[in-house]
Amino acid sequence: MGKFDWFWKAMGSSSERNDKKSKGIVSQAHGLIANYEQRSDAELVDAIRGTVADGQIEKKPEFLAVLTVASARTLGMTPFEVQNQAVLRLLEGDVTQMATGEGKTLVGAMAATGFALTRKRVHLITVNDYLAARDANWMRPLVEFFGLSVASVTEASTREERVNAYRSDIVYAPVTEIGFDHLRDNQITHRDQTVQVAADVALVDEADSVLVDEALVPLVLAGSKPGEQATGQITEAVSHLVEGKDYTIDSDRRNVFLTDDGASKIERALGIDSLYSDENIGTILVRVNLALHAKALLIRDVHYIVKDGKIDLVDASRGRVAELQRWPDGLQAAVEAKEGLDVSEGGRILDQITLQALMRRYPLVCGMTGTAVEATDQLRQFYDLHVSVIDRAKELRRFDEADRIYATMDEKFAAIVEEIAHINSTGQPVLVGTRDVAESEALADALEKRGVNVNVLNAKNDAEEARIVAEAGDLGRVTVSTQMAGRGTDIRLGGADESDRDAVVELGGLAVIGTARHRTARLDNQLRGRAGRQGDPGLSVFFVSLEDDIVTAGGADERVSAQPDEHGLIESKRVQDFIEHCQRVTEGQLLEIHAQTWKYNQLLADHREIVDKRRASLLDTDQAWRELAERNPARAAELEGQGIDRVVLEQAAREIMLFHLDDEWSEHLALMDDVRESIHLRAIARETPITEFHRIAVREFKDLANRAVERASETFDTVLIDADGAHLADAGWKRPNATWTYMVSDNPLAGGGNSVISGIASIFR
């Protein structure tokens, strides 16, 4: 550990002291349970309220004991001591690591109820709509037992349902819905139009996914204004370029670069003198780079699928269709053009926020996941969160085999098919985690030819995800899934009803097979964790080849040699160590990219915080009227002389000010998006791209507020204002008549399998 040994030891010992203290409190709580079991419901409610004072839990053992008894009464579920320990650590603001199947749903509901009893509003953030609705209804009896309210928000929720839900004590919702509602609330012109109510606590299920993997994904609110589209002429020109001659791709397949020959070929095709001239560098060259990125780095059935004439992105960390996601407009259009599809309207970005910035708005963040330890550095660095590891209720019985390493991908693929067929012949259920859609389908085809019946779960049929995953532990079942399927859904041995449980236990439980190591061990462990639930037997094994991405990216400048057997299998401790080394290298690369991307996003996050405060002051006070009246005293006196109600005048001024503030913020986002896409082209000598980006961002933001006020003042002087308010639309100052939301999928941390796309061009050079 080096010179910082003292720091890591201090962190470790602090965590151990907290865990020891928690175990002591839980032990005391379980000693009190028998006493509370004799009390009536009303007496339990009185008892737990007596443990809370000034928004703090003063008597933790009694508090936990009452929660435990209430859980048993209302849900028929008595938490284990380790579950109560997890509840306590969540209430202290930690991220808890709990193994798959150890009861995170109940722990989350108990902790949320605990927070709500201390008068804190809680957003319990789930992975998807299905889990938000399911868990809110499932846990409702426990929450309502204490006179608290609970609701869920999903994509299907109406505005009225959202308004009511957000006023509940506990709200279950996917992070995307919370983020989109926040963005929509930032477009209102009167406070009574607000949908959300601020929450005190974000309790995040699958915390590593939200807080790390998808942390830098921007949520976007767009308006109805045509965006710039990639032209067919550019796509056609780029389609004829040849790798190695006209363009090169870096070793980890993140970036693609035109050669001089390639640039000349494009210039001839487009009939221009130079891609790098002042008039072309910020427009045509950017769009050429986008088209080249789409051609060379984005692979159909790996990064996206084509369905019903549309591009559907694939979430690389889960292998699912990424609902409501698109790439930045130029790249989305380039891929659509590449596939010969209608190029969609890009729209104008009205507002956006990354998941990381959204999470940092909560006064307190805590969470649960099966794989938090591997994300300790990111959780501490970006959120100042600590990790508490919760012991299993029952000892782990899963056997984790050493990796099976092969010389080539073809030999590895053949071995995987052989192993699955062999296990299936015994009746033992198998869950296979593949890297992408294409591999899952190729594997399923090969198994079908061997007479093995396969359930395929990939981005093309994710609507059936929960049902397929729930049955993955059934006798003789083979489930082939793109990476992390069905998080939040239990895989019970013997099927969802456990009718053949004993037979499956006898065969050794669920066998989990990984077709490649991921770029981080955390994703490997998520897949392993599907086997060995609650003390069940199980097996896990990963197949690796020396041609896998993790080896070529993590060991790019190193070579390892070994003698494979006739099937290509390599049995060598030295090679095994080399694979581990490659994974550590790729983990380091991902952490560095996260840190670099954070630097680009953080400045905009600081800017939006300033804009948010300005918006709030305009909404909640008469500041808009006072500022405009001060700048235009004659116009203000004229309007007051017409006998218009002061409330109407204040609202008119508010709408004028907010329109121009929002318009300038939208322009700022569009400008900075363009700058980021081409920053490596703009960076001046001896300046790094991030330094140049910051210089431009700070300069442009300084002018934003002044321009907004100047334009508002001009509008105030000229727009018709009467008893009905300001007639902005009649004067051409019209807000978009349609809006939509999506996620910009340029997050380099989303990947765990094949090529990981870092966004546009080479901004990290």
C-alpha positions, 0 to 999 in steps of 0.5 A, a space after each residue: 500500500 506504500 506511503 499511505 498505509 496509515 490512511 487505509 489502515 485508519 479507514 479499515 479500522 474505522 469501518 471495523 469499529 462501526 461494524 462491531 458497534 452495529 453488531 452490538 446494537 443489533 444483538 441488544 435489539 434481538 434481546 428486546 424482540 420477545 417483549 415487543 411481540 406482546 404489545 398491540 399495534 398501537 403500543 408498537 407505534 407509540 414505542 417507536 415514536 418514543 425512540 426518536 427525538 429532534 429528528 434523531 434515533 436516540 434509542 437504536 436497539 429499541 427502534 430496531 426491535 420494534 421495526 423487526 416485530 412490525 415487519 413480521 406482523 405486516 409482511 410475514 418476514 422476520 429480518 435476520 440479525 445481519 439484515 438489521 445490521 444493514 438497516 443500521 448502517 444505511 441509517 448511518 449513511 453508508 453503502 452496504 454490501 449484501 450478497 445476492 438473495 440476502 434480502 435487500 428489498 426488506 432492508 431498504 424498506 426498513 431503513 426508509 421507514 426509519 428515515 421517515 420516522 425521523 421526519 425525512 422524506 426518502 427517495 428509494 431509487 430502484 433499477 427499473 419501473 418494474 421493481 419500483 412498482 413491485 417493491 412499493 406495493 410489497 413493502 406498503 403494509 410495513 410503511 403504513 403500519 407506522 402511519 407513513 405514506 408510500 408511493 411509486 413513480 414510473 414512466 407510465 405515471 401521469 402528472 397528477 400521480 407524480 404530484 401525489 407520489 412525491 408528497 409521500 414520505 417514501 417514494 420508490 422510483 427509477 433514478 431516470 424518472 426522478 431526474 427527468 421530473 427534476 429537469 421538467 420542474 426547472 422549466 416551470 414559470 409559477 411555483 404551483 406548477 412544481 411536480 417534485 418536493 425536495 427529498 432529504 435522503 436518496 437510498 439507492 438500490 444497486 448503488 454501484 450501478 447508479 453511483 458508478 457505472 451510470 454516474 456520468 450519463 447525462 439525463 436530457 430534456 429536449 424541445 421541439 427544434 430541429 437539430 443538426 443532422 449528419 448528411 448522407 454525403 458525409 456518411 457515403 464518403 466515410 463508408 469507403 474508408 479502409 482501416 489501416 490506410 485511411 484511418 487508425 484505431 487505438 489499441 483499446 478501441 476507444 478512438 479512431 483517427 483519420 490518416 492524411 490519406 483518409 483526410 484527402 479522400 474525404 476532401 475529394 469526395 466532399 469537394 472541399 480544399 481542407 478539412 482543417 480550415 477555419 470554416 470546416 474544423 468546427 463543423 464538417 470535420 466534427 461530423 466526419 469524425 462522428 460518421 467515422 466513429 459510427 463506422 469503425 467503433 459502434 458495432 451492430 448487435 453489440 452497442 446497438 440493435 436495429 428494431 422497427 426501423 429505429 436504433 435501440 442502444 444497448 446498455 453495456 453494463 446490463 446487456 439490456 435495451 437502454 430505454 429512452 437512451 440515445 447518443 449525442 445528436 450528431 452521433 445518433 444521426 451518424 449511426 442512423 445514416 450508417 444503417 440507412 434509416 431515417 435520420 431522427 430530429 435532434 431537438 434542442 437541449 433545454 436542460 440536462 444533468 448527470 446522475 452524479 450531479 443529481 445524487 449530490 443534490 440530496 443531503 444524505 445518500 446511502 445505498 445497497 449492492 452486492 458489489 460495493 467493495 470493488 467500488 470503494 475508491 469511486 464511492 469515497 472520491 466522488 460522494 464521500 461514502 463509506 462501505 460496510 460489508 454485511 455478513 451472509 446469514 448463511 455460509 457461502 457454499 458456492 464453488 468458484 473455479 479458477 478461470 479456464 484460459 484458452 489461446 483463441 476465441 474460437 477454442 474458448 467458444 467451442 469449450 463453452 458450448 461443450 461445458 454447457 452441454 455437459 452440465 445440461 446432460 446432468 439436469 443441473 441448471 446453467 446461467 450463462 453471462 455473455 458479453 453482447 447480443 451477438 454472442 448470446 445469439 451465436 451461443 444459443 444457435 450452437 447449443 440448439 444444434 447440440 440439442 440443448 434447449 435454451 432461453 435467451 435473455 438479451 436486449 431484444 426480448 427484455 420485456 420477459 426478463 423477470 419471468 425468465 430469470 426467476 425460472 433460471 434455477 429450474 431443473 434442466 434449464 439453460 439461460 443465456 443472458 447478456 451480462 447482468 440480467 434481472 437484478 432484483 429478481 431472485 433465482 430460486 433453485 427448482 424454479 420460481 415455485 421451488 418445486 424441484 428444489 431438492 433435485 437441483 440441490 442434489 445436482 449442485 445448485 445453479 451453475 454460472 458461466 461467464 464467457 469473458 472477464 469484464 473490465 472490472 472484477 465488480 461486474 464479474 462478481 455480480 454475475 458470480 453472485 447469481 449462484 449460491 443464494 442464501 446458503 444454496 450450493 452453486 458453481 461459477 467459472 469464467 472462460 477467457 482467451 488471450 484474444 479477449 478485449 480485456 487482455 488486448 487492452 490491459 496487456 497491450 504492451 506485454 506478451 505472455 507465452 504458454 503451451 496450450 493443449 490440443 483443445 487450446 486450454 492453457 493451464 499456467 499460474 503465470 498466465 492466470 496471474 497475467 489475466 488478473 494483471 490485465 483486469 487491474 490495468 483496465 480497472 485503472 483505465 476506467 477510474 482515470 476516464 471517470 476522473 477525466 470525464 468528471 472534470 468536464 461535467 463538474 464545471 457545468 454542474 457548478 454552472 447549473 447550480 448558479 442558474 438553479 439558485 437564480 431561477 428559485 429567487 425569480 420564482 419565489 420572490 418579486 425580484 423579476 419585477 424589481 429588477 425590470 422596473 429598476 432598469 425600465 422605470 418608465 415602462 413600469 410606471 406606465 403599466 402600473 398606471 394602467 391599473 393592472 393588478 400587482 400580482 399579474 405584473 409580478 408574474 409577467 415579469 417573472 415569465 419574461 425573466 425566466 424565458 430568457 434565463 432558460 433560453 440562454 442556459 439552453 444556448 450555453 449547453 448547446 455551445 459547450 456540447 459543441 466545444 466538448 465534441 471538438 475540444 481536441 481540435 481546438 486545444 491550443 499549443 501546450 494546453 490540455 483539452 480539459 484546460 481549454 474546455 474550462 477556459 471557454 466554459 468560464 468565459 461563456 458563462 460569465 456573459 450568460 446572466 448579463 445577456 439574459 437580463 439585457 434581453 429580458 429588459 428589451 422584451 419588457 419594454 416591447 411585449 404586450 402586458 395587460 390584465 392577462 399577463 405578458 403575451 410572450 408567444 405573440 411576440 415570438 418568444 415561445 417555449 417549445 410546444 413539445 418536449 421529450 427526455 432521453 439519456 445521452 449514452 456517452 459514459 465510458 464506464 458503462 462497459 464491461 464486455 467488448 469495446 467501451 465507447 468513451 464518447 465523441 472522438 478523442 477528448 481524453 488524449 
